[in-house]
Amino acid sequence: MRILFYDTKAYDKASFEKELPNYPDIEIEFLRTDLVPRTASLAEGFDAVCAFVSSNIDKETLTILHAKKVNLVLLRCAGFNNVDLDAARALGIRVMRVPGYSPEAVAEHAMALALACNRRLYKAYNKVRENDFSLNGLMGFNFYQKTAGIIGTGKIGAAMCRICRGFGMKVIAHDVYENPSLKDFVEYVSLEELLGKSDLISLHCPLTDGTYHMIQLDTIKKMKDGVILVNTSRGALVKTSDLIEGIRMHKFAGVGLDVYEEETNNVFEDRSDEILEHSTTARLLSFPNVMITSHQGFFTEEALHAIAETTLQNCQDARAGRKSENDVQE
Ligand code: NAI
């Protein structure tokens, strides 16, 4: 099997190359460019493409892949909202993903963002480096005995519930399905009740038509004043322009984002003044109580190892014609 690997970063290449000796029938060619309609035809002569959340796997890309006889898309990530699944199904292209490489990696990052925002660690770090040891502007609040509201209690949300419990928080959650493993310490409530009761709200549901912009002005107004909002799931769960309005209304003690709506628009790669002037992410960064990281929740040694291993196993299963729970279906 020959895989064309798009959007390769040095750490991807290192983790896959480490794993490859265990899969002698698989060969990988690594490309820097991402998978978009214009680059899809490069996959001619390959059996599969390996892509990421940033790739644009729309109908046009899939049609070109199909014409080049590539019938397998290996996503080295959990999310698949960037794939036109109807088109893939119609063209007979199999799409596989890595559903849960290390839920704790993302949940731990969500808590790191929550703590960094609460205790203003980014500000403290800069102040002390400049010889300013005063505590002005650094006051936080205890998480102990406060309420954590977790939206989405799948693999990552459940890990976040366990972490919050470890902090001595009361944990409430909202999901379309209840996770039985959490029944001893998590109370499921309506979204409305969660918004009104939580001191920390963390988003862990996928981006779908039903969750798109679930955090917008109406839902923000229902939150407690002084809440901390964390999003490590997908940027478009939050309507950024409304979030900015909420921040201006002093609704939030802090906002921690690992994902943001403009992630795929190369806002910060381009860096032109005009783009930055209209960028909602750049506006968010101008607020002192907002902390943004660049989609690094998954980025731990353990997770990268699991991603490489599962992706190569997916390729092997597809080659053998085996069904897999990692097949993407909606
Ligand atoms: P999962 O599929 O295990 O859990 C998602 C949960 O969301 C499920 O329990 C589902 O029932 C729930 N859900 C669906 N619609 C909902 C709604 N309308 N309201 C409330 N809950 C709803 O997924 P997992 O592995 O926990 O990942 C969650 C998300 O985290 C992924 O979709 C992905 O977007 C994001 N992610 C972010 C990473 C990062 O590096 N920042 C890395 C990996 C995933």
Boltz pocket constraint, residues with backbone or C-beta under 6 A from the ligand:
constraints:
  - pocket:
      binder: B
      contacts: [[A, 78], [A, 79], [A, 99], [A, 100], [A, 103], [A, 106], [A, 151], [A, 152], [A, 153], [A, 154], [A, 155], [A, 156], [A, 157], [A, 174], [A, 175], [A, 176], [A, 177], [A, 203], [A, 204], [A, 205], [A, 206], [A, 207], [A, 210], [A, 211], [A, 232], [A, 233], [A, 234], [A, 258], [A, 259], [A, 295], [A, 296], [A, 297], [A, 298], [A, 299]]
      max_distance: 6.0
